[in-house]
């Protein structure tokens, strides 16, 4: 690093800048990039960081590696690179199983409960997906289309209720949002997801008054 700084101070050209950048890159950052090239590399790195987050605190090496992985994930999982998909009853079973498992706000009690949340015409579910993990969501949000603001969550997730024609809906209630990957802790998805879904709903149902 000292040699690269000296070269930069002597001649501030593109080659010196590139050399300085390469000299200051940590070995662990290079290792993370190499591991990502392996089969299922992205998923394995996320699992590795989940293990890292559960490790005893206090080790400078562990803390440094965690920062390196968070920096890498922040770049790789930029919201602009992610695919927004609607999750429905006709989605792959493997994906639907994960929705049941990942739900972190209002527990999903089996397949029929899940069906009540994703199949009716007045219920929606949307998730962000990474190209390397197409059947494993990063985050998902559940939305209820209603005629008016509900008085409580039981009105949204009740087993027996009347379904509403989306054309008659005035409100879109974002009643549950769940991060799915512990290893991506600290990477912001929720705000971007909600904004994207609001845009989709306004485009599809421009008469909605309250979101």
Backbone as numpy.savetxt, mean C-alpha at the origin, in Angstrom:
# Nx Ny Nz CAx CAy CAz Cx Cy Cz
35.96 7.77 0.19 35.12 8.96 0.19 36.00 10.21 0.19
37.07 10.19 1.00 37.98 11.34 1.05 38.61 11.59 -0.32
39.01 10.52 -1.00 39.61 10.68 -2.33 38.59 11.25 -3.32
37.36 10.77 -3.22 36.32 11.25 -4.14 36.01 12.72 -3.87
36.02 13.13 -2.59 35.79 14.54 -2.25 36.92 15.41 -2.79
38.15 14.92 -2.65 39.31 15.68 -3.15 39.23 15.85 -4.66
38.83 14.79 -5.36 38.70 14.87 -6.82 37.61 15.86 -7.21
36.53 15.87 -6.47 35.44 16.80 -6.75 35.87 18.25 -6.51
36.61 18.47 -5.42 37.06 19.82 -5.13 38.06 20.32 -6.17
38.82 19.37 -6.74 39.80 19.76 -7.75 39.15 20.04 -9.10
38.18 19.21 -9.46 37.55 19.38 -10.77 36.07 18.99 -10.65
35.22 19.99 -10.59 33.80 19.76 -10.36 33.09 19.45 -11.67
33.39 18.28 -12.22 32.73 17.89 -13.46 31.81 16.69 -13.21
31.16 16.22 -14.26 30.19 15.14 -14.13 30.84 13.85 -13.66
32.03 13.57 -14.15 32.72 12.34 -13.76 33.05 12.35 -12.27
33.52 13.50 -11.76 33.85 13.60 -10.34 32.60 13.48 -9.48
31.50 14.05 -9.96 30.24 13.96 -9.22 29.76 12.51 -9.15
29.88 11.78 -10.28 29.45 10.38 -10.31 30.32 9.53 -9.37
31.62 9.79 -9.39 32.54 9.05 -8.53 32.22 9.29 -7.05
31.92 10.53 -6.72 31.57 10.86 -5.34 30.28 10.16 -4.92
29.32 10.15 -5.82 28.05 9.49 -5.51 28.25 7.99 -5.28
29.07 7.36 -6.12 29.34 5.94 -5.96 30.10 5.64 -4.68
31.02 6.53 -4.32 31.82 6.31 -3.11 30.99 6.39 -1.84
29.94 7.23 -1.86 29.15 7.43 -0.66 27.96 6.46 -0.55
27.76 5.63 -1.58 26.68 4.64 -1.49 27.10 3.51 -0.57
26.22 3.15 0.35 26.57 2.13 1.34 26.54 0.74 0.71
27.39 -0.18 1.22 27.36 -1.56 0.73 25.99 -2.22 0.91
25.29 -1.88 1.99 23.99 -2.51 2.22 22.98 -2.09 1.16
23.08 -0.86 0.65 22.17 -0.42 -0.41 22.41 -1.22 -1.69
23.67 -1.48 -1.97 24.00 -2.32 -3.13 23.47 -3.74 -2.94
23.61 -4.27 -1.71 23.13 -5.61 -1.41 21.61 -5.70 -1.58
20.89 -4.69 -1.11 19.43 -4.67 -1.23 19.01 -4.71 -2.70
19.71 -3.96 -3.54 19.38 -3.96 -4.96 19.64 -5.33 -5.59
20.74 -5.97 -5.21 21.05 -7.30 -5.74 20.01 -8.33 -5.30
19.62 -8.29 -4.02 18.62 -9.23 -3.52 17.29 -9.04 -4.24
16.99 -7.82 -4.62 15.72 -7.54 -5.30 15.66 -8.19 -6.69
16.82 -8.53 -7.26 16.85 -9.15 -8.58 16.54 -10.64 -8.53
16.60 -11.24 -7.36 16.33 -12.68 -7.22 14.84 -12.96 -7.40
14.46 -14.20 -7.71 13.03 -14.54 -7.80 12.30 -14.19 -6.50
11.13 -13.55 -6.63 10.36 -13.06 -5.47 11.20 -12.17 -4.55
12.19 -11.50 -5.16 13.11 -10.70 -4.35 12.41 -9.59 -3.58
11.46 -8.91 -4.21 10.77 -7.80 -3.54 10.01 -8.30 -2.32
9.25 -9.39 -2.49 8.48 -9.92 -1.37 9.40 -10.40 -0.25
10.51 -11.01 -0.61 11.42 -11.52 0.42 12.07 -10.38 1.19
12.38 -9.30 0.50 12.94 -8.14 1.19 11.93 -7.54 2.16
10.66 -7.50 1.77 9.62 -6.99 2.67 9.54 -7.88 3.91
9.61 -9.21 3.70 9.59 -10.13 4.84 10.82 -9.94 5.72
11.97 -9.67 5.09 13.20 -9.44 5.85 13.06 -8.21 6.74
12.44 -7.15 6.18 12.29 -5.93 6.99 11.29 -6.17 8.13
10.27 -6.99 7.88 9.34 -7.31 8.97 10.09 -7.98 10.11
10.99 -8.92 9.79 11.83 -9.54 10.81 12.71 -8.50 11.50
13.24 -7.59 10.69 14.13 -6.55 11.21 13.41 -5.67 12.22
12.15 -5.32 11.91 11.37 -4.45 12.79 11.05 -5.12 14.12
11.04 -6.46 14.13 10.74 -7.18 15.37 12.00 -7.54 16.16
13.16 -7.21 15.60 14.43 -7.53 16.28 14.63 -6.60 17.48
15.37 -7.04 18.50 15.65 -6.18 19.66 16.29 -4.86 19.23
15.83 -3.78 19.83 16.35 -2.46 19.48 17.71 -2.24 20.14
18.43 -1.26 19.64 19.69 -0.87 20.27 20.91 -1.13 19.43
20.80 -1.98 18.40 21.97 -2.26 17.56 22.09 -1.19 16.48
23.22 -0.46 16.42 23.39 0.55 15.37 23.34 -0.06 13.97
23.84 -1.30 13.84 23.82 -1.95 12.53 22.41 -2.24 12.05
21.56 -2.74 12.97 20.17 -3.03 12.61 19.44 -1.75 12.26
19.65 -0.70 13.05 18.98 0.58 12.79 19.40 1.15 11.43
20.69 1.02 11.10 21.18 1.54 9.83 20.60 0.76 8.66
20.56 -0.58 8.80 20.00 -1.40 7.72 18.51 -1.11 7.53
17.80 -0.89 8.64 16.38 -0.55 8.54 16.19 0.75 7.76
17.01 1.75 8.02 16.92 3.01 7.29 17.19 2.80 5.80
18.17 1.96 5.49 18.50 1.69 4.09 17.32 1.01 3.38
16.69 0.06 4.06 15.56 -0.65 3.45 14.36 0.28 3.29
14.13 1.14 4.28 13.01 2.08 4.17 13.24 3.05 3.01
14.48 3.51 2.85 14.79 4.41 1.72 14.55 3.71 0.39
14.99 2.45 0.29 14.80 1.70 -0.96 13.32 1.50 -1.25
12.54 1.12 -0.23 11.11 0.87 -0.42 10.37 2.17 -0.78
10.79 3.27 -0.19 10.14 4.55 -0.51 10.27 4.85 -2.00
11.42 4.52 -2.58 11.62 4.74 -4.02 10.87 3.71 -4.85
10.94 2.44 -4.47 10.32 1.37 -5.26 8.80 1.40 -5.20
8.25 1.84 -4.06 6.80 1.81 -3.87 6.19 3.21 -3.95
6.82 4.05 -4.73 6.25 5.36 -5.01 4.85 5.17 -5.59
3.88 5.95 -5.11 2.48 5.76 -5.52 2.30 5.85 -7.03
3.17 6.61 -7.69 3.07 6.74 -9.14 3.38 5.45 -9.88
4.07 4.50 -9.23 4.42 3.22 -9.85 3.40 2.12 -9.54
2.46 2.41 -8.65 1.54 1.37 -8.19 0.29 1.31 -9.05
-0.33 0.13 -9.07 -1.56 -0.07 -9.83 -2.75 -0.05 -8.88
-3.72 0.79 -9.20 -4.96 0.84 -8.42 -5.95 -0.12 -9.05
-6.47 -1.06 -8.27 -7.42 -2.05 -8.79 -8.63 -2.15 -7.88
-9.78 -2.36 -8.50 -10.98 -2.66 -7.72 -10.97 -4.15 -7.39
-11.27 -4.47 -6.15 -11.31 -5.85 -5.68 -12.78 -6.25 -5.55
-13.16 -7.29 -6.27 -14.56 -7.73 -6.27 -14.69 -9.20 -5.93
-15.92 -9.67 -5.88 -16.17 -11.07 -5.56 -15.59 -12.00 -6.62
-15.38 -11.47 -7.83 -14.82 -12.27 -8.92 -13.29 -12.19 -8.97
-12.66 -11.53 -8.01 -11.19 -11.48 -7.94 -10.65 -12.86 -7.57
-9.36 -13.13 -7.85 -8.78 -14.44 -7.53 -8.97 -14.81 -6.05
-9.24 -16.08 -5.80 -9.48 -16.54 -4.43 -8.29 -16.24 -3.53
-7.08 -16.37 -4.09 -5.89 -16.10 -3.29 -5.88 -14.66 -2.79
-6.31 -13.73 -3.64 -6.38 -12.33 -3.24 -7.46 -12.12 -2.19
-8.63 -12.72 -2.40 -9.73 -12.54 -1.45 -9.38 -13.11 -0.08
-8.65 -14.23 -0.04 -8.21 -14.80 1.24 -7.33 -13.80 1.99
-6.50 -13.10 1.24 -5.61 -12.13 1.87 -6.39 -10.91 2.39
-7.45 -10.52 1.69 -8.27 -9.42 2.17 -8.87 -9.78 3.53
-9.36 -11.00 3.66 -9.90 -11.45 4.95 -8.82 -11.37 6.02
-7.64 -11.84 5.70 -6.55 -11.90 6.68 -6.02 -10.51 7.04
-5.94 -9.63 6.06 -5.32 -8.32 6.28 -6.25 -7.28 6.91
-7.57 -7.48 6.81 -8.50 -6.48 7.34 -8.16 -6.14 8.79
-7.88 -4.86 9.06 -7.36 -4.47 10.37 -8.30 -3.58 11.17
-9.43 -3.17 10.59 -10.33 -2.23 11.27 -11.60 -2.93 11.74
-12.34 -3.53 10.79 -13.56 -4.26 11.12 -13.37 -5.69 10.62
-13.11 -6.59 11.55 -12.77 -7.97 11.21 -13.79 -8.59 10.25
-13.28 -9.31 9.26 -14.13 -10.02 8.30 -14.29 -11.46 8.79
-15.55 -11.83 9.06 -15.84 -13.15 9.62 -16.17 -14.14 8.51
-15.15 -14.54 7.76 -15.33 -15.57 6.75 -15.78 -15.05 5.40
-16.04 -16.03 4.51 -16.32 -15.72 3.11 -17.62 -14.96 2.91
-18.67 -15.34 3.62 -19.95 -14.66 3.43 -19.87 -13.20 3.86
-19.15 -12.95 4.94 -18.97 -11.58 5.40 -18.19 -10.77 4.36
-17.16 -11.39 3.80 -16.40 -10.72 2.74 -17.30 -10.43 1.54
-18.12 -11.40 1.18 -19.00 -11.23 0.03 -19.93 -10.03 0.21
-20.42 -9.83 1.43 -21.30 -8.70 1.70 -20.58 -7.36 1.54
-19.25 -7.39 1.60 -18.49 -6.14 1.51 -18.01 -5.81 0.09
-17.89 -6.82 -0.76 -17.31 -6.56 -2.08 -18.23 -6.85 -3.25
-19.32 -7.61 -3.03 -20.16 -7.99 -4.17 -21.33 -7.02 -4.44
-22.06 -6.54 -3.42 -23.22 -5.69 -3.70 -22.86 -4.45 -4.52
-23.84 -3.95 -5.27 -23.59 -2.81 -6.16 -23.30 -1.53 -5.39
-23.65 -1.49 -4.10 -23.40 -0.27 -3.31 -22.21 -0.42 -2.37
-21.36 -1.41 -2.64 -20.14 -1.60 -1.84 -18.95 -1.70 -2.78
-17.84 -1.10 -2.39 -16.64 -1.10 -3.22 -15.41 -1.39 -2.36
-14.41 -1.96 -3.01 -13.12 -2.19 -2.35 -12.03 -1.94 -3.38
-11.04 -1.13 -3.03 -9.96 -0.78 -3.95 -8.63 -0.98 -3.24
-7.63 -1.41 -4.00 -6.31 -1.62 -3.42 -5.19 -1.15 -4.33
-4.05 -0.85 -3.72 -2.82 -0.57 -4.45 -2.02 -1.86 -4.57
-1.49 -2.12 -5.78 -0.69 -3.31 -6.03 0.62 -2.91 -6.69
1.68 -3.64 -6.35 2.99 -3.45 -6.98 3.14 -4.47 -8.11
3.79 -4.10 -9.22 3.92 -5.03 -10.36 4.54 -6.38 -10.00
5.38 -6.42 -8.96 5.99 -7.68 -8.55 5.13 -8.50 -7.59
3.97 -7.94 -7.18 3.14 -8.61 -6.17 1.67 -8.42 -6.56
1.28 -8.98 -7.70 -0.02 -8.66 -8.28 -1.21 -9.25 -7.53
-1.01 -10.30 -6.74 -2.12 -10.87 -5.97 -1.96 -10.63 -4.47
-1.11 -9.67 -4.12 -0.86 -9.38 -2.71 -0.93 -7.86 -2.53
-2.07 -7.33 -2.05 -2.21 -5.87 -1.95 -1.26 -5.25 -0.95
-0.91 -4.00 -1.19 -0.11 -3.23 -0.25 -1.01 -2.55 0.78
-2.16 -2.11 0.31 -3.14 -1.43 1.15 -4.48 -1.49 0.43
-5.57 -1.54 1.17 -6.88 -1.50 0.52 -7.86 -0.70 1.37
-8.86 -0.16 0.70 -9.88 0.64 1.38 -11.25 0.11 0.99
-12.17 0.06 1.95 -13.54 -0.38 1.71 -14.46 0.84 1.74
-15.40 0.88 0.80 -16.27 2.04 0.63 -17.71 1.59 0.59
-18.58 2.31 1.29 -20.02 2.06 1.26 -20.71 3.25 0.61
-21.56 2.99 -0.38 -22.38 4.03 -1.00 -23.72 4.05 -0.27
-24.09 5.20 0.26 -25.31 5.31 1.06 -26.12 6.52 0.62
-27.41 6.51 1.00 -28.29 7.63 0.66 -28.06 8.81 1.60
-27.66 8.51 2.85 -27.34 9.57 3.81 -26.25 9.08 4.74
-25.75 9.98 5.58 -24.70 9.60 6.51 -25.25 8.56 7.49
-24.60 7.42 7.63 -25.10 6.40 8.57 -24.85 6.82 10.01
-25.68 6.26 10.90 -25.54 6.59 12.31 -24.51 5.75 13.03
-24.07 4.66 12.41 -23.07 3.80 13.04 -22.58 2.77 12.06
-21.46 2.12 12.40 -20.85 1.14 11.50 -21.75 -0.06 11.28
-22.62 -0.39 12.25 -23.49 -1.56 12.11 -24.42 -1.43 10.91
-24.75 -0.18 10.54 -25.62 0.01 9.38 -24.89 -0.33 8.08
-23.58 -0.28 8.09 -22.78 -0.55 6.90 -22.46 -2.03 6.76
-22.12 -2.68 7.85 -21.66 -4.07 7.76 -22.70 -5.06 8.28
-23.95 -4.62 8.38 -25.03 -5.50 8.86 -25.21 -6.69 7.91
-25.57 -7.84 8.48 -25.79 -9.03 7.65 -27.02 -8.88 6.76
-28.06 -8.26 7.29 -29.29 -8.06 6.52 -29.51 -6.56 6.31
-29.60 -6.15 5.07 -29.86 -4.75 4.75 -30.36 -4.66 3.32
-30.98 -3.55 3.00 -31.44 -3.30 1.64 -30.30 -2.70 0.83
-30.11 -3.20 -0.39 -29.07 -2.67 -1.26 -29.57 -1.41 -1.96
-28.63 -0.51 -2.23 -28.96 0.79 -2.81 -28.42 0.89 -4.23
-29.24 1.39 -5.12 -28.77 1.67 -6.48 -27.75 2.81 -6.39
-26.52 2.62 -6.89 -25.50 3.67 -6.81 -25.96 5.02 -7.37
-26.90 5.00 -8.30 -27.41 6.25 -8.87 -28.22 7.04 -7.86
-28.63 6.38 -6.78 -29.40 7.05 -5.74 -28.55 7.41 -4.52
-27.27 7.10 -4.59 -26.37 7.37 -3.45 -25.99 8.84 -3.40
-25.93 9.37 -2.19 -25.47 10.75 -1.98 -24.12 10.78 -1.26
-23.78 9.67 -0.59 -22.56 9.64 0.23 -21.69 8.42 -0.13
-20.39 8.61 -0.03 -19.44 7.51 -0.12 -18.68 7.48 1.20
-18.87 6.40 1.94 -18.28 6.28 3.28 -17.03 5.40 3.21
-15.88 5.97 3.50 -14.62 5.21 3.55 -14.51 4.65 4.97
-15.04 3.44 5.19 -15.22 2.95 6.55 -14.09 2.05 7.04
-13.16 1.66 6.16 -12.06 0.80 6.61 -10.89 0.93 5.65
-9.70 1.10 6.19 -8.48 1.11 5.38 -7.42 0.30 6.12
-6.78 -0.62 5.39 -5.85 -1.55 6.04 -4.52 -1.61 5.28
-3.42 -1.35 5.99 -2.09 -1.63 5.45 -1.84 -3.12 5.55
-1.28 -3.70 4.49 -1.17 -5.16 4.43 0.23 -5.70 4.71
1.26 -4.90 4.50 2.63 -5.40 4.58 3.36 -4.73 5.75
3.58 -5.48 6.82 4.29 -4.93 7.99 5.66 -4.42 7.59
6.30 -5.10 6.64 7.65 -4.71 6.22 7.71 -3.38 5.51
6.54 -2.82 5.14 6.51 -1.51 4.47 6.09 -0.40 5.44
6.25 -0.66 6.72 5.94 0.36 7.73 6.73 1.64 7.44
6.04 2.77 7.50 6.71 4.06 7.25 6.60 4.54 5.83
6.11 3.67 4.92 5.94 4.07 3.52 4.51 4.57 3.37
4.30 5.83 2.97 2.94 6.39 2.94 2.14 5.94 1.72
1.02 5.27 1.97 0.11 4.85 0.90 -1.30 5.40 1.07
-1.77 5.46 2.30 -3.18 5.72 2.57 -3.72 6.99 1.95
-3.01 8.10 2.11 -3.47 9.38 1.59 -3.61 9.32 0.08
-2.61 8.72 -0.60 -2.66 8.60 -2.06 -3.81 7.71 -2.50
-4.02 6.61 -1.78 -5.09 5.68 -2.16 -6.45 6.36 -2.06
-6.70 7.04 -0.95 -8.00 7.69 -0.78 -8.23 8.74 -1.86
-7.21 9.53 -2.16 -7.37 10.56 -3.20 -7.67 9.94 -4.56
-7.00 8.84 -4.88 -7.25 8.18 -6.17 -8.67 7.62 -6.22
-9.12 7.01 -5.13 -10.46 6.43 -5.11 -11.52 7.53 -5.17
-11.30 8.62 -4.47 -12.23 9.75 -4.56 -12.37 10.21 -6.00
-11.23 10.28 -6.72 -11.27 10.67 -8.12 -12.08 9.70 -8.96
-11.90 8.40 -8.74 -12.65 7.38 -9.48 -14.15 7.50 -9.22
-14.51 7.66 -7.94 -15.92 7.72 -7.60 -16.59 8.96 -8.16
-15.89 10.09 -8.12 -16.46 11.32 -8.66 -16.65 11.22 -10.17
-15.74 10.49 -10.81 -15.87 10.31 -12.26 -17.04 9.38 -12.59
-17.19 8.31 -11.81 -18.26 7.34 -12.07 -19.61 7.85 -11.60
-19.62 8.49 -10.42 -20.88 8.94 -9.80 -20.78 10.43 -9.45
-20.84 11.29 -10.46 -20.63 12.72 -10.22 -21.68 13.37 -9.30
-22.80 12.67 -9.06 -23.85 13.23 -8.21 -23.55 13.07 -6.72
-22.50 12.33 -6.34 -22.16 12.16 -4.92 -21.89 13.52 -4.29
-22.47 13.76 -3.13 -22.33 15.05 -2.46 -21.35 15.00 -1.29
-21.27 13.86 -0.64 -20.43 13.74 0.57 -19.53 12.54 0.47
-18.24 12.77 0.69 -17.28 11.66 0.71 -16.53 11.70 2.04
